[in-house]
């Protein structure tokens, strides 16, 4: 009897343990299983697609499949694996951007080979096209009644320029980012106004039966000049030609970073050596670049890095990666805006070669040797 009661009690405890996992789950374990859940969802989706294709209806007539012939004068390209290969090459390229090293070269090589293969297929399809004996005459004139053709526009080019400056700002600093954002807003607002004019023109063409196309636009000299001024100001703030202002509205370095004798550092962006704290390694960031590209630190014990950010208003830091700046991250220092100096406390590193890099600006990199 006791054995039966013990078995029932064990079963009840097992049920309680199972329900406890549902009421108070281990969220960390569930989050770690998210990739598994996503993979299961993708597998179920592909299984559903295959089932739909398998039950889509008869695909054969008679003992073998009959391919429908295309109409006369029409060439249909055959099936191709190039899109799938391009997807694999793109995945390998992005994977290489994350991992770095040989994986990036492998991904780029796979993508280039895939695109070359795809281009060769397209050329073969083009060679199979039938050429007409004579080309029809090209008549340039007004569109037919009821049709309104939009005129040419510089807006896509302006938006592309602005977007390029936005991406430069994401790499080099907030000043360029703000300038690019303003340029992008100007380009998109102008594009939206042009689209509104086109919409009203189409509505007018529907009512009147015909509307002439808009004439070619004038060159956007004023907009380009505005873009050039914004780009010049953003670049000057980024490289420190125009010093950032302090809270009191004055330019130059913040209080407490003046040179000996009370004279401010030149241009308000160069910290004097006397103000740099004592540390095992000193690294200075100025004009979006490190002053050194090779440093040596003691191996097997913690050490300090005195990091001087001399770029006013620009965020920098020092991060240490294994093997090279493109390798896995080992340690990352806090990101802060200049002009400021901080001392990083770095844990012990094993003897070997590492890379150090600015997380915000990957072009700022160097080699760190622990020995």
Order of alpha helices (4+ residues) and beta strands (2+ residues): alpha-alpha-alpha-alpha-alpha-alpha-alpha-alpha-beta-beta-beta-beta-beta-beta-beta-beta-beta-beta
